[in-house]
Amino acid sequence: MAYPGGPPGGYQQYPGGAPPPQYGAPPPGGHPGYAGGYQQQQQPGYGGQPGYGAAPGYGAPPAGYGVPPGVDPNVYQWFMSVDRDRSGKISATELQQALTNSNWSHFNEETCRLMIGMFDRDQSGQIELQEFQALWTYIQQWKGVFDIYDQDRSGLIEGRELHTAFSRMGYNVTPSFIQIIVVKFDRAARRGLKFDDFIQCCVMLKNLTDQFRARDTGGTGRIQVSYEDFMCMVLLNKPS
């Protein structure tokens, strides 16, 4: 049985290394359907810069100045502006202050912690420059996915758009499930998900699918779990 949410297959290698494949990587063009009934879809290319985020602050070094080999000068300049305590690392709090949605609201704290955890190789709770560059690429790719499905350009993924997105990613879910997702992640009570909430819900769905797949040893699409095992699946739904 094929499962959705596999690792990306059409992107360039992440600078500094890719996140582990179990961590909700954005779809390169759809995935095999959860029930085996979806065909792989080809997404348009994801060019351009993300349409969000704080501009580098005053006093940041000009692009190209003192940039380590293999690091994009623009990413380096942005890193320096975000690293306000000049520690050489970015915390979830610093990242949250630097990232904004299309309505200029800051990313929610949980999404920032989630993304830091995905790229934090040494488990320090912070990310260094190379890890930040990989995170930057990851956010750009998710922004491309978000823009594809935000068809009315409202800055929100609404229920109908989210159902389309999940279907093309290979998740065979019902409209009732979509409504539960919207209720859970719609922090602004606008019947839709902002960009940061969209990232969080997609990574959650991917992580839970990975846990289900690990227990579905026969590939039947059905599992039997104990109460405690079920609770562990829910509680461990975060990057380790």
C-alpha positions in Angstrom: 0.0 0.0 0.0 1.3 3.4 -0.9 1.3 6.2 1.7 1.4 10.0 1.0 3.9 12.4 2.4 7.1 10.9 1.1 10.3 12.8 1.0 10.7 15.4 -1.8 11.9 14.1 -5.1 12.1 17.1 -7.3 13.9 19.7 -5.3 17.6 20.6 -5.2 19.5 19.3 -2.2 19.1 21.4 0.9 22.1 23.5 1.6 23.7 22.2 4.7 21.8 18.9 4.4 18.2 18.0 4.2 15.9 17.4 7.1 15.2 13.7 7.9 12.6 12.4 5.5 10.1 11.7 8.3 9.7 15.4 9.0 6.9 16.7 6.7 8.9 17.8 3.7 6.8 19.8 1.2 5.5 17.8 -1.8 7.4 18.2 -5.0 4.3 17.4 -7.1 1.9 15.2 -5.2 2.4 11.8 -3.7 0.9 8.4 -4.3 -2.6 8.3 -2.8 -3.2 7.0 0.6 -5.7 4.5 -0.7 -3.7 4.0 -3.9 -6.2 5.9 -6.0 -4.4 9.2 -6.7 -2.1 9.8 -9.6 1.0 11.8 -9.1 0.5 15.5 -9.9 3.1 17.9 -11.2 3.4 21.2 -9.4 4.5 24.4 -11.1 8.0 25.5 -10.2 8.6 27.4 -7.0 10.6 30.4 -8.1 10.9 33.8 -6.5 11.4 35.0 -2.9 9.0 34.3 -0.1 6.5 37.1 0.4 7.0 37.5 4.1 9.6 38.1 6.7 11.3 41.1 8.3 13.8 43.0 6.3 17.4 42.8 7.4 18.0 45.4 10.1 20.2 48.5 10.0 23.9 47.8 10.5 23.8 44.4 8.9 26.8 43.7 6.7 26.2 44.2 3.0 25.5 41.0 0.9 28.7 39.3 0.1 30.8 40.7 3.0 32.4 38.0 5.1 30.0 35.4 3.7 31.2 31.8 4.5 31.7 29.6 1.4 28.6 27.9 0.1 26.2 30.3 1.9 23.8 32.5 -0.1 24.8 36.2 0.7 21.1 37.2 1.1 20.6 34.4 3.6 23.7 35.4 5.5 22.6 39.0 5.7 19.2 37.9 6.9 20.7 35.6 9.5 22.8 38.4 10.9 19.8 40.6 11.2 17.8 37.9 13.0 20.6 36.9 15.3 20.1 39.9 17.6 22.2 38.7 20.5 25.1 37.9 18.1 25.5 34.4 19.4 25.9 32.9 16.0 22.7 30.9 16.5 19.0 31.5 16.0 16.5 30.6 18.7 12.8 30.0 18.2 12.0 33.4 19.7 14.3 35.2 17.3 12.9 33.3 14.4 9.3 34.1 15.4 10.2 37.9 15.5 11.6 37.7 12.0 8.8 35.7 10.2 5.4 37.2 9.4 2.4 36.0 7.5 0.8 37.9 4.7 -1.3 39.9 7.2 1.9 40.9 9.1 1.1 38.8 12.1 4.2 36.9 13.4 4.5 33.2 13.0 3.0 31.3 15.9 5.5 30.1 18.5 4.7 26.4 18.1 5.5 26.5 14.3 8.8 28.2 15.0 9.7 25.6 17.6 8.7 22.9 15.2 10.9 24.2 12.4 13.9 24.8 14.7 13.6 21.3 16.0 13.6 19.9 12.4 16.9 21.5 11.5 18.6 21.5 14.9 21.2 18.7 14.5 22.9 19.0 17.8 19.6 19.3 19.8 20.7 22.7 21.3 17.3 24.3 20.7 19.0 26.8 18.3 20.2 26.6 14.7 23.5 27.8 13.2 24.0 29.5 9.8 24.1 26.3 7.7 21.0 24.9 9.4 19.3 28.3 8.9 20.0 28.2 5.2 18.4 24.8 5.0 15.4 26.1 7.0 15.2 29.1 4.6 15.0 26.8 1.6 12.4 24.7 3.4 10.2 27.8 4.1 10.5 29.0 0.5 9.3 25.6 -0.8 6.3 25.6 1.6 5.5 29.2 0.5 5.4 28.0 -3.1 3.0 25.2 -2.1 0.8 27.6 0.0 0.5 30.1 -2.9 -0.6 27.3 -5.3 -3.6 26.4 -3.2 -4.5 29.9 -1.9 -6.4 30.4 -5.2 -8.3 33.5 -4.1 -5.1 35.2 -2.8 -6.7 35.8 0.6 -3.6 34.9 2.5 -5.5 32.0 4.0 -6.0 28.4 3.0 -9.7 27.8 3.4 -11.5 24.4 3.8 -12.1 23.8 0.1 -8.5 24.8 -0.8 -7.1 22.7 2.0 -9.1 19.7 0.8 -7.6 20.1 -2.7 -4.1 20.5 -1.3 -4.4 17.4 0.8 -5.8 15.4 -2.1 -3.0 16.3 -4.4 -0.5 15.5 -1.7 -2.1 12.0 -1.6 -4.1 12.2 1.6 -7.5 10.7 1.1 -9.5 12.5 3.8 -13.1 13.5 4.2 -14.5 17.1 4.3 -15.4 16.4 8.0 -11.7 15.8 8.7 -10.8 19.0 6.9 -13.2 20.9 9.1 -11.6 19.5 12.2 -8.2 20.6 10.9 -9.5 24.1 10.2 -11.1 24.4 13.7 -7.9 23.2 15.4 -5.4 25.4 13.5 -7.5 28.5 12.7 -6.1 30.7 15.4 -7.6 33.9 14.0 -11.2 32.4 13.7 -11.3 33.3 10.0 -12.3 29.9 8.7 -8.9 29.4 7.1 -5.2 28.7 7.9 -2.5 31.3 7.7 0.9 30.3 6.2 2.4 29.3 9.6 -0.6 27.3 10.6 -0.6 25.5 7.2 3.0 24.4 7.7 2.2 23.1 11.2 -0.8 21.1 10.2 1.0 19.6 7.2 3.9 18.5 9.3 1.6 17.1 11.9 -0.3 15.1 9.3 3.0 13.8 7.9 4.3 12.7 11.2 1.1 10.9 12.2 1.1 9.1 8.8 4.7 8.0 9.4 3.8 6.6 12.8 0.8 4.8 11.3 2.9 3.4 8.4 5.4 2.0 10.9 2.7 0.0 12.5 0.9 -1.1 9.3 3.4 -3.8 8.6 1.1 -5.6 6.2 0.3 -2.5 4.2 -3.4 -2.9 4.6 -4.3 0.6 5.7 -5.5 -0.7 9.0 -3.8 -1.2 12.4 -4.6 -2.3 15.9 -3.1 -0.3 18.7 -3.4 -0.4 22.4 -4.7 2.7 24.3 -1.2 3.5 25.5 0.3 3.1 22.1 -2.3 5.4 20.7 -1.5 8.0 23.3 2.2 7.8 22.6 1.5 8.4 18.9 -0.3 11.6 19.7 2.2 12.8 22.4 5.2 12.0 20.2 3.8 14.0 17.3 6.8 16.4 17.2 10.3 16.4 15.9 12.6 14.4 18.1 
